[in-house]
Each structure stands twice: as structure tokens, then as C-alpha cells.
Amino acid sequence: MSEQEPLRVEHRANGVAVLTFDNPDKRNPMTRRLTEQWQYTMRSLREDGELRAVVVTGTGPAFCSGADLGELADGHGRGLAAARADLSAFYRTWLAVRDLPVPTLAAVNGHAVGAGLALVLACDLRYAAEQAKLGAPFVQLGLHPGMATTALLAEAVGLPRARELLLTGRLLSGTEAAAMGLVQQALPAEQVLRTALDVADEIAAAAPLAVRLTKSGLAHGRLTVEQALTWEALAQPVTITSDDFREGVQARQEHRNPHFTGA
């Protein structure tokens, strides 16, 4: 592992946090140390009232190569109960990104494999380098998929395509992933982070309460019209009574950019 810590956290003035995996020599694996840092960072971000959006990216040729296979193999002889407990904690720690109240964006600078792909899928929006490789080759290692990949991949690309990818372990290029709908857009590698940051800045400039409630509504998954109406009848009145709604309407009438405060 490189001498520096494997996770860098940058807080920008507009409320956008940038989380960067920084162990490029090993392709940014989810080591115990990185997992500990991730857990602390998720807890800290949940408590940040000024947070507007989170961008996750990596350094070097990989976004994240998934679980550290050496550490995973260390648990081989520990027994089924211990393995189940360890993996459950690992999954829930990393998927805590789904519980953040603000939109999360994956800037997939390079390969995202196994649990690394699951982390990409756990983010709300995804942008990938054209030449990145994304996939879940668990079966090629003699493993069942983990970290909710069976659900997250099916949610992203549909069950038939998820079956193909999980049963073969086939890797997709970023371009193929975009065509399949797994990521929003495939871009030249040098444009990926900038594009994700631009989108995060757009989100950060919107009304915070409205954004958080919209994310919450979408988090329920595919709703029926009746379910959507029930949720929206609860959430939209909250925003109608906010100061930000008044500011948004006034800004529109005055042909200027609104200044939202979250109130």
C-alpha cells in the first residue's frame, strides 16, 4: 500500500464532497484500512448539514478492484458463521453510501470489478471512462456474488442482462456499460471526474431540501402511480412551505439564479 492513507476526502465550498481512493499501485482494493476509513467517512457525511452531493472516484488505472483477495482468503478457514458475520459487516459498511441523504455520483476513472462494481451501482449517478472495465467476475473466482450485486445489477440493466453478466463474469468496457444503461455516460478518461463534478455542482446549486426529498422518493424503487402520488402528496407540501421555494419563484420572476439556503 502506498504510504498515504488509501482514502482522500475533499470538502468543496459549495457542499460537494469528493472521495478519492488512493492506493493505485494495488488498484484501489477494499482493504481493512480503506473499509475503516469508509465507515468513518460515511458516518461523518451523514452528520454534515451542509452536504449537497458526494463524488466517488479513484486514482491510477482503477476505480476500485473490489475486496482485497488476500484478506478475503485469510477467512477461508474461520468457519461459516464467522465468514457470514464478517462479510455482512463488510457489505453494509460499503453500501452505507446508499443511505446518504444527498445524491452520490461515481466517477469511474478505470476498472471497477466485483465489489468495486457494486459500489458504482450503489451510487445514484455513474460516469465511466470509455476504456474502463466494469464487471462482476465472482463465478470465475469460485465465489457467489456479494454486496447486493444480484439486486443492484438487475436494477441497473434488467434481470436478463444481469443474469448474463453474473453467470459468465464477463467484463464490459465503459462504452458498453453506457450502451447497456449501467452508467449514464462513457467519456474519455480525462473528462470523467470533471463531468461528474459539473453534475454535482448543478445538484449543489439546487434547493437542498427538494433534492434530498427527491432522492428519498426515488430510493423507494419503481413505484406504482398510486404509491408515487402518496409520497409526493407528503413531500411536495414540505417544499411548498419552504423559504427556498419562495426564493426559487422570485428568482425565476427576476430572471436571476436562485440562492438556496436549505430553509
The 8 nearest C-alpha neighbors of each residue, nearest first, counted from 0:
[[1, 22, 2, 25, 24, 5, 3, 23],
 [0, 2, 3, 22, 24, 4, 5, 23],
 [3, 1, 0, 4, 5, 22, 21, 24],
 [4, 2, 1, 5, 21, 22, 0, 6],
 [3, 5, 6, 2, 7, 21, 1, 33],
 [6, 4, 21, 22, 20, 33, 3, 7],
 [7, 5, 20, 21, 4, 19, 33, 8],
 [6, 8, 19, 18, 20, 9, 21, 5],
 [7, 9, 18, 17, 19, 6, 10, 16],
 [10, 8, 17, 16, 11, 18, 7, 19],
 [9, 11, 16, 15, 17, 8, 12, 14],
 [12, 10, 15, 13, 14, 16, 9, 17],
 [11, 13, 14, 10, 15, 16, 49, 9],
 [14, 12, 11, 15, 203, 51, 200, 204],
 [13, 15, 50, 51, 12, 11, 49, 16],
 [16, 14, 52, 11, 51, 53, 13, 10],
 [17, 15, 10, 53, 9, 11, 54, 52],
 [16, 18, 54, 9, 8, 53, 55, 19],
 [19, 17, 8, 55, 7, 54, 56, 16],
 [20, 18, 56, 57, 7, 6, 55, 21],
 [19, 21, 57, 6, 5, 27, 58, 22],
 [20, 22, 5, 58, 6, 23, 19, 57],
 [21, 23, 27, 5, 24, 1, 25, 0],
 [22, 24, 26, 59, 25, 27, 58, 21],
 [23, 25, 26, 22, 0, 1, 27, 59],
 [26, 24, 23, 27, 22, 28, 0, 64],
 [27, 25, 23, 61, 24, 64, 28, 63],
 [26, 28, 22, 63, 23, 25, 64, 20],
 [29, 27, 64, 65, 67, 30, 66, 63],
 [30, 28, 66, 67, 65, 33, 34, 31],
 [31, 29, 33, 32, 67, 28, 34, 66],
 [30, 32, 34, 33, 35, 29, 70, 67],
 [33, 31, 35, 30, 34, 36, 5, 29],
 [32, 34, 36, 30, 35, 31, 29, 5],
 [33, 35, 37, 31, 32, 36, 29, 30],
 [36, 34, 32, 38, 33, 37, 31, 39],
 [37, 35, 33, 39, 34, 38, 40, 32],
 [38, 36, 34, 40, 35, 39, 33, 41],
 [39, 37, 35, 41, 36, 40, 92, 34],
 [38, 40, 36, 42, 37, 41, 43, 35],
 [39, 41, 37, 43, 42, 38, 36, 44],
 [42, 40, 44, 38, 43, 39, 37, 45],
 [41, 43, 39, 45, 40, 44, 38, 46],
 [44, 42, 40, 46, 41, 45, 39, 47],
 [43, 45, 47, 41, 46, 42, 40, 50],
 [46, 44, 42, 43, 47, 99, 41, 100],
 [45, 47, 44, 43, 48, 42, 50, 41],
 [48, 46, 44, 49, 50, 45, 43, 42],
 [47, 49, 50, 46, 45, 44, 51, 14],
 [50, 48, 47, 14, 51, 13, 261, 15],
 [49, 51, 14, 47, 48, 52, 15, 44],
 [50, 52, 14, 203, 15, 101, 49, 207],
 [53, 51, 15, 102, 101, 103, 199, 50],
 [52, 54, 103, 16, 15, 17, 104, 102],
 [53, 55, 104, 17, 105, 103, 18, 16],
 [56, 54, 18, 105, 106, 17, 19, 104],
 [57, 55, 106, 19, 107, 62, 105, 18],
 [58, 56, 62, 20, 19, 108, 21, 61],
 [59, 57, 21, 23, 20, 61, 60, 62],
 [58, 60, 23, 61, 57, 26, 109, 24],
 [61, 59, 109, 110, 26, 58, 23, 62],
 [62, 60, 109, 110, 26, 63, 59, 57],
 [61, 63, 57, 109, 111, 110, 107, 108],
 [64, 62, 115, 27, 111, 61, 65, 28],
 [63, 65, 28, 112, 115, 111, 26, 27],
 [66, 64, 115, 114, 113, 28, 63, 29],
 [65, 67, 29, 28, 68, 114, 30, 64],
 [66, 68, 28, 30, 70, 69, 29, 71],
 [69, 67, 71, 70, 66, 72, 65, 73],
 [70, 68, 72, 71, 67, 73, 66, 74],
 [69, 71, 73, 67, 72, 68, 74, 30],
 [72, 70, 68, 69, 73, 74, 67, 66],
 [71, 73, 69, 75, 74, 70, 68, 76],
 [74, 72, 70, 71, 75, 69, 76, 77],
 [75, 73, 77, 72, 76, 71, 82, 70],
 [76, 74, 72, 73, 77, 78, 71, 82],
 [75, 77, 74, 78, 73, 72, 79, 82],
 [78, 76, 74, 75, 81, 82, 79, 73],
 [77, 79, 81, 76, 80, 82, 75, 74],
 [78, 80, 82, 81, 83, 77, 84, 76],
 [81, 79, 83, 82, 78, 84, 77, 85],
 [80, 82, 84, 83, 79, 78, 85, 77],
 [81, 83, 79, 85, 80, 84, 86, 78],
 [82, 84, 80, 86, 81, 85, 87, 79],
 [85, 83, 81, 87, 82, 86, 80, 88],
 [86, 84, 82, 88, 87, 83, 81, 89],
 [85, 87, 89, 83, 88, 84, 90, 82],
 [86, 88, 90, 84, 89, 85, 83, 91],
 [89, 87, 91, 85, 86, 90, 92, 84],
 [90, 88, 86, 92, 87, 91, 85, 93],
 [91, 89, 146, 87, 93, 92, 88, 86],
 [92, 90, 94, 88, 93, 89, 95, 87],
 [93, 91, 89, 95, 90, 94, 38, 88],
 [92, 94, 95, 90, 91, 89, 96, 37],
 [93, 95, 91, 96, 92, 97, 90, 121],
 [94, 96, 97, 98, 93, 92, 91, 41],
 [95, 97, 94, 98, 99, 93, 41, 121],
 [98, 96, 95, 99, 94, 121, 122, 103],
 [99, 97, 95, 96, 100, 94, 45, 101],
 [98, 100, 96, 101, 97, 45, 95, 44],
 [99, 101, 211, 98, 102, 45, 214, 215],
 [100, 102, 52, 211, 99, 51, 103, 214],
 [103, 101, 52, 123, 53, 214, 104, 100],
 [102, 104, 53, 122, 123, 52, 54, 101],
 [103, 105, 124, 54, 122, 125, 123, 53],
 [106, 104, 125, 55, 107, 119, 54, 122],
 [107, 105, 56, 126, 192, 191, 108, 195],
 [108, 106, 127, 62, 109, 105, 126, 56],
 [107, 109, 128, 62, 106, 188, 127, 57],
 [110, 108, 61, 131, 62, 60, 107, 128],
 [109, 111, 61, 132, 131, 62, 133, 112],
 [112, 110, 115, 133, 116, 63, 62, 64],
 [111, 113, 115, 116, 64, 134, 133, 135],
 [114, 112, 135, 115, 65, 116, 136, 134],
 [113, 115, 65, 117, 116, 66, 112, 118],
 [116, 114, 65, 111, 63, 112, 118, 113],
 [115, 117, 111, 112, 119, 114, 118, 113],
 [118, 116, 114, 120, 115, 119, 148, 121],
 [117, 119, 121, 115, 116, 120, 114, 122],
 [120, 118, 116, 117, 121, 122, 105, 115],
 [119, 121, 117, 118, 122, 151, 116, 152],
 [120, 122, 118, 119, 97, 117, 94, 123],
 [123, 121, 103, 120, 119, 104, 124, 105],
 [122, 124, 103, 104, 102, 121, 125, 120],
 [123, 125, 104, 122, 105, 103, 183, 126],
 [126, 124, 105, 182, 183, 104, 106, 127],
 [125, 127, 106, 184, 182, 183, 107, 185],
 [128, 126, 107, 185, 173, 106, 108, 191],
 [127, 129, 188, 186, 131, 108, 187, 185],
 [128, 130, 173, 174, 185, 186, 131, 187],
 [129, 131, 128, 172, 173, 132, 174, 109],
 [132, 130, 109, 110, 173, 128, 172, 129],
 [131, 133, 110, 172, 171, 170, 173, 111],
 [134, 132, 111, 171, 170, 112, 110, 172],
 [133, 135, 170, 112, 171, 136, 116, 169],
 [134, 136, 113, 168, 137, 112, 165, 116],
 [168, 137, 135, 139, 138, 134, 113, 169],
 [136, 138, 142, 140, 139, 144, 135, 143],
 [139, 137, 141, 142, 140, 136, 143, 168],
 [138, 140, 136, 137, 141, 168, 142, 167],
 [141, 139, 138, 137, 142, 136, 143, 168],
 [140, 142, 138, 139, 137, 143, 136, 144],
 [143, 141, 137, 138, 140, 144, 139, 145],
 [142, 144, 137, 138, 145, 141, 140, 165],
 [145, 143, 137, 148, 142, 149, 146, 135],
 [144, 146, 147, 148, 143, 114, 90, 149],
 [145, 147, 90, 148, 114, 117, 144, 94],
 [148, 146, 149, 150, 145, 151, 117, 144],
 [147, 149, 151, 150, 117, 146, 152, 145],
 [148, 150, 147, 152, 151, 153, 144, 161],
 [151, 149, 153, 148, 147, 152, 154, 155],
 [152, 150, 148, 154, 153, 149, 120, 147],
 [151, 153, 155, 154, 148, 150, 161, 149],
 [154, 152, 157, 158, 161, 150, 155, 156],
 [153, 155, 151, 152, 157, 156, 150, 158],
 [156, 154, 152, 153, 181, 157, 151, 180],
 [155, 157, 153, 181, 154, 180, 160, 152],
 [158, 156, 153, 154, 160, 159, 155, 161],
 [157, 159, 153, 161, 160, 162, 156, 154],
 [160, 158, 162, 161, 157, 163, 153, 156],
 [161, 159, 163, 162, 158, 157, 156, 164],
 [160, 162, 158, 153, 164, 163, 159, 152],
 [163, 161, 159, 165, 160, 164, 166, 158],
 [162, 164, 160, 166, 161, 165, 167, 159],
 [163, 165, 161, 168, 169, 167, 162, 166],
 [166, 164, 168, 162, 167, 163, 161, 135],
 [165, 167, 163, 164, 162, 168, 138, 169],
 [168, 166, 169, 164, 165, 163, 138, 136],
 [136, 167, 169, 165, 164, 135, 166, 138],
 [170, 168, 167, 164, 134, 136, 171, 135],
 [169, 171, 134, 133, 132, 168, 172, 135],
 [172, 170, 133, 132, 175, 176, 134, 173],
 [171, 173, 132, 175, 174, 131, 130, 176],
 [172, 174, 129, 176, 131, 127, 175, 185],
 [173, 175, 129, 177, 172, 185, 176, 178],
 [176, 174, 178, 172, 177, 173, 171, 179],
 [177, 175, 173, 181, 179, 174, 178, 182],
 [176, 178, 182, 180, 174, 179, 184, 175],
 [179, 177, 175, 176, 180, 174, 181, 182],
 [180, 178, 176, 177, 181, 175, 156, 182],
 [181, 179, 177, 182, 178, 156, 176, 183],
 [180, 182, 176, 155, 179, 177, 156, 183],
 [183, 181, 125, 177, 180, 184, 126, 176],
 [184, 182, 125, 126, 177, 180, 124, 181],
 [183, 185, 126, 177, 182, 127, 186, 125],
 [186, 184, 127, 129, 174, 128, 173, 177],
 [185, 187, 128, 129, 191, 188, 190, 127],
 [186, 188, 128, 190, 189, 129, 191, 185],
 [189, 187, 128, 190, 191, 108, 186, 129],
 [188, 190, 187, 191, 192, 193, 128, 186],
 [191, 189, 193, 188, 187, 192, 194, 186],
 [192, 190, 194, 188, 193, 106, 189, 186],
 [191, 193, 195, 106, 194, 190, 196, 108],
 [192, 194, 196, 190, 195, 191, 197, 189],
 [193, 195, 197, 191, 196, 192, 190, 198],
 [196, 194, 192, 198, 197, 193, 106, 199],
 [197, 195, 199, 193, 198, 194, 200, 192],
 [196, 198, 200, 194, 199, 195, 193, 201],
 [197, 199, 201, 195, 200, 196, 202, 194],
 [200, 198, 196, 202, 201, 197, 52, 203],
 [199, 201, 203, 197, 198, 202, 196, 204],
 [202, 200, 198, 204, 199, 203, 197, 205],
 [201, 203, 199, 205, 200, 204, 198, 52],
 [202, 204, 200, 51, 201, 205, 199, 52],
 [203, 205, 201, 202, 200, 206, 259, 258],
 [206, 204, 202, 203, 207, 201, 259, 210],
 [205, 207, 259, 209, 208, 210, 261, 243],
 [208, 206, 261, 210, 209, 211, 205, 51],
 [209, 207, 211, 210, 261, 206, 212, 238],
 [208, 210, 212, 206, 207, 211, 213, 238],
 [211, 209, 213, 207, 208, 212, 206, 214],
 [212, 210, 214, 208, 213, 101, 209, 100],
 [211, 213, 215, 209, 214, 210, 208, 216],
 [214, 212, 210, 216, 215, 211, 209, 217],
 [215, 213, 217, 211, 212, 216, 218, 210],
 [214, 216, 212, 218, 213, 217, 211, 219],
 [217, 215, 213, 218, 214, 219, 212, 230],
 [216, 218, 214, 219, 215, 220, 213, 221],
 [219, 217, 215, 220, 216, 214, 213, 97],
 [220, 218, 217, 216, 221, 222, 215, 214],
 [221, 219, 218, 217, 222, 216, 154, 223],
 [220, 222, 219, 223, 217, 218, 227, 226],
 [223, 221, 226, 227, 220, 224, 219, 225],
 [222, 224, 226, 225, 227, 221, 228, 220],
 [223, 225, 227, 226, 228, 222, 229, 221],
 [224, 226, 228, 223, 227, 229, 222, 230],
 [227, 225, 229, 223, 228, 224, 222, 230],
 [228, 226, 224, 230, 229, 225, 222, 231],
 [227, 229, 225, 231, 226, 230, 232, 224],
 [230, 228, 226, 232, 227, 231, 225, 233],
 [231, 229, 227, 233, 232, 228, 234, 226],
 [230, 232, 234, 228, 233, 235, 229, 227],
 [231, 233, 229, 230, 234, 228, 235, 236],
 [232, 234, 231, 230, 235, 236, 229, 237],
 [235, 233, 231, 237, 236, 232, 230, 212],
 [234, 236, 238, 237, 231, 232, 233, 239],
 [237, 235, 239, 238, 234, 233, 240, 232],
 [238, 236, 235, 234, 239, 240, 241, 233],
 [237, 239, 241, 235, 240, 236, 209, 244],
 [240, 238, 236, 241, 237, 244, 235, 245],
 [239, 241, 238, 237, 236, 242, 244, 245],
 [242, 240, 238, 243, 244, 239, 262, 237],
 [243, 241, 245, 262, 244, 246, 240, 261],
 [242, 244, 246, 241, 245, 259, 247, 262],
 [245, 243, 247, 246, 242, 241, 239, 248],
 [244, 246, 242, 248, 243, 247, 249, 241],
 [245, 247, 243, 249, 244, 248, 250, 242],
 [248, 246, 244, 250, 245, 249, 257, 243],
 [247, 249, 251, 245, 250, 246, 244, 252],
 [250, 248, 246, 252, 251, 247, 253, 245],
 [251, 249, 253, 257, 255, 247, 252, 248],
 [250, 252, 254, 248, 249, 253, 247, 255],
 [253, 251, 249, 250, 254, 248, 255, 247],
 [252, 254, 250, 251, 255, 249, 248, 256],
 [255, 253, 251, 252, 250, 256, 249, 257],
 [256, 254, 250, 253, 257, 251, 252, 249],
 [255, 257, 250, 258, 254, 251, 247, 253],
 [258, 256, 250, 247, 259, 246, 255, 251],
 [257, 259, 260, 256, 246, 204, 247, 243],
 [258, 260, 206, 243, 261, 257, 205, 246],
 [259, 261, 262, 258, 243, 206, 207, 242],
 [260, 262, 207, 208, 259, 206, 243, 242],
 [261, 242, 260, 241, 243, 208, 259, 207]]
